[in-house]
Amino acid sequence: MSMRIEYQEEDIKNSRGVFLFTCRWLPFSSPTALVFLCHGYGMECSGFMKECGTRLAKAGYAVFGIDYEGHGKSEGARCFIKNFENIVNDCDEYFKSVCAEEKYREKSRFLYGESMGGAVALLLHKKDSSFWNGAVLVAPMCKISENVKPHPVVVNILTKMELFIPKWKIVPTRDVIDSAFKDPVKRKEIRNNKLIYHGKPRLKTALEMLRTSMSIENSLNEMTLPFFVLHGEADTVTDPEVSKALYEKARSNDKTIRLYPGMWHGLTAGESDENVEIVFADIRAWIDRLCTTLEQFLQPFDEGATAIGGTQSNGGHLGTD
């Protein structure tokens, strides 16, 4: 099903006083469900996630995105993650503020996470296990591939330095864009997106991501909500074997896994148009099925959550180096 959609942008201030960029893609009719986007490391929502938001909105879903602190159009040192929990808390506050809007209170609520955003989605579920109705996890960062992760000796040295030079861009790693996005034309478009971070990982950021992925890998059995995990079998950025482990160990009653032979990490943005179409068709079919299943069981939004304020904006607040 295809339909006209509306795109909106808004700046909000988080609990730490940082302005964060948010956006939404809305169908003109009442949405079937709400989908909340969690983008990957160094990425952003208004450009990189535009196709995802547009496709899902045209399929009848209201889609909401947020640029994490230091990412995209949000304030903060570029791609500096001081504490991974800050990302999770910011998403939790914003997403629940949307769910508190009167027109959305009785809609199903889905998380959608790509790469590092998959880790964010899993931690949002862990933070409030009964709130979310399902999650789509695209090449989730449950474990960083050995091909990208620094050597253990290097990690040990970097750990001793993080208190003194947390923002330094000194972590030795392969070019993730070259490793993640197969199609050369799309890879060039991603390189030309100035809102995407193209520098080396900052010391503290790299260690926060590593620790988060290790923690998630060790707690896969705590996953209880319905989920659909998708992974390219040729992914060298995040490990498809851990997606298999997530599927096997999770205690969810409704869980689905799809592995795509020959596909890389960037399933929705770096593959051929034909492959991208296959991936999004699978995602839409899974959400459609779960929405039908949930209709008789859905619990309206809890009155206890509080919304965070925002101001309408056509742009955002770019951070600094």
Secondary structure as the mmCIF struct_conf table of DSSP 4:
data_model
#
loop_
_struct_conf.conf_type_id
_struct_conf.id
_struct_conf.beg_label_comp_id
_struct_conf.beg_label_asym_id
_struct_conf.beg_label_seq_id
_struct_conf.end_label_comp_id
_struct_conf.end_label_asym_id
_struct_conf.end_label_seq_id
STRN STRN1 ILE A 5 LYS A 13
TURN_TY1_P TURN_TY1_P1 SER A 15 ARG A 16
BEND BEND1 GLY A 17 GLY A 17
STRN STRN2 PHE A 19 PRO A 27
BEND BEND2 PHE A 28 SER A 29
HELX_LH_PP_P HELX_LH_PP_P1 SER A 30 PRO A 31
BEND BEND3 THR A 32 THR A 32
STRN STRN3 ALA A 33 CYS A 38
TURN_TY1_P TURN_TY1_P2 TYR A 41 GLY A 42
TURN_TY1_P TURN_TY1_P3 CYS A 45 MET A 49
HELX_RH_AL_P HELX_RH_AL_P1 LYS A 50 LYS A 58
TURN_TY1_P TURN_TY1_P4 ALA A 59 GLY A 60
STRN STRN4 ALA A 62 ILE A 66
HELX_LH_PP_P HELX_LH_PP_P2 ASP A 67 TYR A 68
TURN_TY1_P TURN_TY1_P5 GLU A 69 GLY A 70
BEND BEND4 HIS A 71 HIS A 71
TURN_TY1_P TURN_TY1_P6 GLY A 72 LYS A 73
BEND BEND5 SER A 74 ALA A 77
TURN_TY1_P TURN_TY1_P7 ARG A 78 CYS A 79
BEND BEND6 LYS A 82 LYS A 82
HELX_RH_AL_P HELX_RH_AL_P2 PHE A 84 CYS A 99
TURN_TY1_P TURN_TY1_P8 ALA A 100 ALA A 100
BEND BEND7 GLU A 101 GLU A 101
HELX_RH_3T_P HELX_RH_3T_P1 GLU A 102 TYR A 104
TURN_TY1_P TURN_TY1_P9 ARG A 105 GLU A 106
BEND BEND8 LYS A 107 LYS A 107
STRN STRN5 SER A 108 GLU A 114
TURN_TY1_P TURN_TY1_P10 SER A 115 SER A 115
HELX_RH_AL_P HELX_RH_AL_P3 MET A 116 LYS A 127
BEND BEND9 ASP A 128 ASP A 128
TURN_TY1_P TURN_TY1_P11 SER A 129 PHE A 131
BEND BEND10 ASN A 133 ASN A 133
STRN STRN6 GLY A 134 VAL A 138
BEND BEND11 ALA A 139 ALA A 139
BEND BEND12 CYS A 142 LYS A 143
STRN STRN7 ILE A 144 ILE A 144
TURN_TY1_P TURN_TY1_P12 GLU A 146 VAL A 148
BEND BEND13 LYS A 149 LYS A 149
HELX_LH_PP_P HELX_LH_PP_P3 PRO A 150 HIS A 151
HELX_RH_AL_P HELX_RH_AL_P4 PRO A 152 MET A 161
TURN_TY1_P TURN_TY1_P13 GLU A 162 PHE A 164
TURN_TY1_P TURN_TY1_P14 PRO A 166 LYS A 167
HELX_RH_AL_P HELX_RH_AL_P5 VAL A 176 ALA A 180
HELX_RH_AL_P HELX_RH_AL_P6 PRO A 184 ASN A 192
TURN_TY1_P TURN_TY1_P15 LYS A 194 LEU A 195
BEND BEND14 ILE A 196 ILE A 196
BEND BEND15 GLY A 199 GLY A 199
HELX_LH_PP_P HELX_LH_PP_P4 LYS A 200 ARG A 202
HELX_RH_AL_P HELX_RH_AL_P7 LEU A 203 GLU A 217
TURN_TY1_P TURN_TY1_P16 ASN A 218 SER A 219
HELX_RH_3T_P HELX_RH_3T_P2 LEU A 220 GLU A 222
BEND BEND16 LEU A 225 LEU A 225
STRN STRN8 PHE A 227 GLY A 232
TURN_TY1_P TURN_TY1_P17 GLU A 233 ALA A 234
BEND BEND17 THR A 236 VAL A 237
STRN STRN9 THR A 238 THR A 238
HELX_RH_AL_P HELX_RH_AL_P8 PRO A 240 LYS A 249
BEND BEND18 ASN A 253 ASP A 254
STRN STRN10 LYS A 255 TYR A 260
TURN_TY1_P TURN_TY1_P18 PRO A 261 GLY A 262
BEND BEND19 HIS A 265 HIS A 265
TURN_TY1_P TURN_TY1_P19 LEU A 267 GLY A 270
BEND BEND20 GLU A 271 GLU A 271
HELX_RH_AL_P HELX_RH_AL_P9 ASP A 273 LEU A 294
TURN_TY1_P TURN_TY1_P20 GLU A 295 PHE A 297
HELX_LH_PP_P HELX_LH_PP_P5 LEU A 298 ASP A 302
TURN_TY1_P TURN_TY1_P21 GLU A 303 GLY A 304
HELX_LH_PP_P HELX_LH_PP_P6 ALA A 307 GLY A 309
STRN STRN11 GLY A 310 GLN A 312
BEND BEND21 ASN A 314 GLY A 315
#
